Amino acid sequence: MSPRLALTIGGVAALIFGLALFVSPESMLAGFGVATPVAAKVLARDVGATLIGLGVINWMARDATGRALRALLVGNVVVQALELLINGYEIVVGDLPTQAAGGLLIHLVLGAVFVLAMRSSSARA
């Protein structure tokens, strides 16, 4: 997979999920079976803002090369891997309902997209 395509996919996904969390945290959290007390809404909006920023970075840097490209791809893999691990743990210990397991697939797929992009010859520099 080309790094440009991976960063485009990652950027668009981050923007979509980020905007949804930022604008409508109640709906997004309800979709994962999570209640929305004030603290959850505040944190969801904060995560949304961070995802919007990540989406902008990925989108604007899709033509990066060399070390900058490698850093972008590795950073995105780290985000997806940590989300997959922590959300998986939270489901196992009951902090997240099993209804949230669909989110694991999203992190798995996005992580694979970035790993495949890292294997591209243009990302090895």
C-alpha atoms as a printed R data frame, in Angstrom:
    type eleno elety resid chain resno       x      y      z
1   ATOM     1    CA   MET     A     1   0.000  0.000  0.000
2   ATOM     2    CA   SER     A     2   1.317  3.440 -0.804
3   ATOM     3    CA   PRO     A     3   2.136  5.670  2.145
4   ATOM     4    CA   ARG     A     4   0.124  8.469  0.518
5   ATOM     5    CA   LEU     A     5  -2.990  6.270  0.431
6   ATOM     6    CA   ALA     A     6  -2.422  5.116  4.028
7   ATOM     7    CA   LEU     A     7  -2.091  8.689  5.289
8   ATOM     8    CA   THR     A     8  -5.170  9.702  3.284
9   ATOM     9    CA   ILE     A     9  -7.225  6.836  4.753
10  ATOM    10    CA   GLY     A    10  -5.909  7.526  8.254
11  ATOM    11    CA   GLY     A    11  -6.507 11.250  7.896
12  ATOM    12    CA   VAL     A    12 -10.070 10.891  6.693
13  ATOM    13    CA   ALA     A    13 -10.895  8.273  9.353
14  ATOM    14    CA   ALA     A    14  -9.427 10.432 12.123
15  ATOM    15    CA   LEU     A    15 -11.328 13.482 10.897
16  ATOM    16    CA   ILE     A    16 -14.642 11.599 10.698
17  ATOM    17    CA   PHE     A    17 -14.360  9.993 14.137
18  ATOM    18    CA   GLY     A    18 -12.847 13.145 15.638
19  ATOM    19    CA   LEU     A    19 -15.624 15.382 14.355
20  ATOM    20    CA   ALA     A    20 -18.266 12.933 15.542
21  ATOM    21    CA   LEU     A    21 -16.760 12.784 19.038
22  ATOM    22    CA   PHE     A    22 -16.283 16.536 19.149
23  ATOM    23    CA   VAL     A    23 -19.773 17.467 17.935
24  ATOM    24    CA   SER     A    24 -21.886 14.617 19.267
25  ATOM    25    CA   PRO     A    25 -20.102 12.720 22.040
26  ATOM    26    CA   GLU     A    26 -23.354 11.313 23.415
27  ATOM    27    CA   SER     A    27 -24.223  9.579 20.143
28  ATOM    28    CA   MET     A    28 -20.720  8.242 19.589
29  ATOM    29    CA   LEU     A    29 -20.368  6.888 23.113
30  ATOM    30    CA   ALA     A    30 -23.866  5.391 23.038
31  ATOM    31    CA   GLY     A    31 -22.871  3.526 19.875
32  ATOM    32    CA   PHE     A    32 -20.202  1.774 21.915
33  ATOM    33    CA   GLY     A    33 -22.540  1.153 24.831
34  ATOM    34    CA   VAL     A    34 -20.935  3.771 27.064
35  ATOM    35    CA   ALA     A    35 -22.964  6.070 29.330
36  ATOM    36    CA   THR     A    36 -22.400  9.794 28.946
37  ATOM    37    CA   PRO     A    37 -21.968 11.560 32.254
38  ATOM    38    CA   VAL     A    38 -20.406 15.015 31.988
39  ATOM    39    CA   ALA     A    39 -16.874 13.665 32.490
40  ATOM    40    CA   ALA     A    40 -17.300 11.213 29.589
41  ATOM    41    CA   LYS     A    41 -18.551 13.988 27.299
42  ATOM    42    CA   VAL     A    42 -15.610 16.213 28.223
43  ATOM    43    CA   LEU     A    43 -13.079 13.451 27.574
44  ATOM    44    CA   ALA     A    44 -14.808 12.398 24.348
45  ATOM    45    CA   ARG     A    45 -14.607 15.966 23.038
46  ATOM    46    CA   ASP     A    46 -10.930 16.133 24.046
47  ATOM    47    CA   VAL     A    47 -10.240 12.878 22.185
48  ATOM    48    CA   GLY     A    48 -12.221 14.248 19.244
49  ATOM    49    CA   ALA     A    49 -10.039 17.360 19.151
50  ATOM    50    CA   THR     A    50  -6.909 15.202 19.205
51  ATOM    51    CA   LEU     A    51  -8.239 13.008 16.392
52  ATOM    52    CA   ILE     A    52  -9.090 16.066 14.313
53  ATOM    53    CA   GLY     A    53  -5.502 17.250 14.768
54  ATOM    54    CA   LEU     A    54  -4.136 13.819 13.795
55  ATOM    55    CA   GLY     A    55  -6.386 13.816 10.748
56  ATOM    56    CA   VAL     A    56  -5.114 17.231  9.660
57  ATOM    57    CA   ILE     A    57  -1.494 16.151 10.170
58  ATOM    58    CA   ASN     A    58  -2.007 12.957  8.142
59  ATOM    59    CA   TRP     A    59  -3.860 14.788  5.375
60  ATOM    60    CA   MET     A    60  -1.368 17.618  5.058
61  ATOM    61    CA   ALA     A    61   1.656 15.277  5.212
62  ATOM    62    CA   ARG     A    62   0.502 12.708  2.669
63  ATOM    63    CA   ASP     A    63   3.305 13.727  0.288
64  ATOM    64    CA   ALA     A    64   6.017 13.399  2.942
65  ATOM    65    CA   THR     A    65   9.135 11.395  2.180
66  ATOM    66    CA   GLY     A    66  12.129 10.018  4.001
67  ATOM    67    CA   ARG     A    67  12.417 10.224  7.772
68  ATOM    68    CA   ALA     A    68   9.359 12.456  8.118
69  ATOM    69    CA   LEU     A    69   7.209  9.871  6.327
70  ATOM    70    CA   ARG     A    70   8.602  7.073  8.458
71  ATOM    71    CA   ALA     A    71   7.872  9.063 11.638
72  ATOM    72    CA   LEU     A    72   4.285  9.706 10.525
73  ATOM    73    CA   LEU     A    73   3.655  6.051  9.735
74  ATOM    74    CA   VAL     A    74   5.284  4.745 12.927
75  ATOM    75    CA   GLY     A    75   3.360  7.273 15.018
76  ATOM    76    CA   ASN     A    76   0.094  6.155 13.445
77  ATOM    77    CA   VAL     A    77   0.937  2.481 14.073
78  ATOM    78    CA   VAL     A    78   1.653  3.300 17.720
79  ATOM    79    CA   VAL     A    79  -1.703  5.088 18.095
80  ATOM    80    CA   GLN     A    80  -3.604  2.150 16.600
81  ATOM    81    CA   ALA     A    81  -1.659 -0.494 18.543
82  ATOM    82    CA   LEU     A    82  -2.126  1.268 21.877
83  ATOM    83    CA   GLU     A    83  -5.845  1.824 21.225
84  ATOM    84    CA   LEU     A    84  -6.243 -1.844 20.291
85  ATOM    85    CA   LEU     A    85  -4.429 -2.987 23.432
86  ATOM    86    CA   ILE     A    86  -6.140 -0.664 25.894
87  ATOM    87    CA   ASN     A    87  -9.627 -1.110 24.464
88  ATOM    88    CA   GLY     A    88  -9.144 -4.892 24.377
89  ATOM    89    CA   TYR     A    89  -8.069 -4.811 28.017
90  ATOM    90    CA   GLU     A    90 -11.011 -2.576 28.946
91  ATOM    91    CA   ILE     A    91 -13.438 -5.028 27.335
92  ATOM    92    CA   VAL     A    92 -11.844 -8.010 29.106
93  ATOM    93    CA   VAL     A    93 -12.020 -6.383 32.562
94  ATOM    94    CA   GLY     A    94 -15.520 -5.023 31.966
95  ATOM    95    CA   ASP     A    95 -14.704 -1.305 31.804
96  ATOM    96    CA   LEU     A    96 -16.091 -1.271 28.251
97  ATOM    97    CA   PRO     A    97 -19.117 -3.321 27.193
98  ATOM    98    CA   THR     A    98 -18.614 -6.050 24.593
99  ATOM    99    CA   GLN     A    99 -20.660 -3.824 22.301
100 ATOM   100    CA   ALA     A   100 -17.473 -1.733 21.929
101 ATOM   101    CA   ALA     A   101 -15.561 -4.647 20.393
102 ATOM   102    CA   GLY     A   102 -16.331 -3.344 16.901
103 ATOM   103    CA   GLY     A   103 -13.913 -0.518 17.613
104 ATOM   104    CA   LEU     A   104 -11.124 -3.093 17.925
105 ATOM   105    CA   LEU     A   105 -11.630 -4.017 14.286
106 ATOM   106    CA   ILE     A   106 -11.274 -0.381 13.245
107 ATOM   107    CA   HIS     A   107  -7.935 -0.112 15.080
108 ATOM   108    CA   LEU     A   108  -6.768 -3.438 13.671
109 ATOM   109    CA   VAL     A   109  -7.571 -2.429 10.091
110 ATOM   110    CA   LEU     A   110  -6.041  1.046 10.402
111 ATOM   111    CA   GLY     A   111  -2.949 -0.422 12.054
112 ATOM   112    CA   ALA     A   112  -2.591 -2.895  9.187
113 ATOM   113    CA   VAL     A   113  -2.960 -0.065  6.654
114 ATOM   114    CA   PHE     A   114  -0.052  1.814  8.248
115 ATOM   115    CA   VAL     A   115   2.115 -1.314  8.622
116 ATOM   116    CA   LEU     A   116   1.587 -2.139  4.945
117 ATOM   117    CA   ALA     A   117   2.503  1.431  4.038
118 ATOM   118    CA   MET     A   118   5.690  1.140  6.098
119 ATOM   119    CA   ARG     A   119   6.665 -1.894  4.007
120 ATOM   120    CA   SER     A   120   6.496  0.235  0.874
121 ATOM   121    CA   SER     A   121   9.886  1.063 -0.617
122 ATOM   122    CA   SER     A   122   9.172  4.800 -0.405
123 ATOM   123    CA   ALA     A   123   8.637  4.558  3.364
124 ATOM   124    CA   ARG     A   124  11.892  2.714  4.095
125 ATOM   125    CA   ALA     A   125  14.157  5.680  3.541
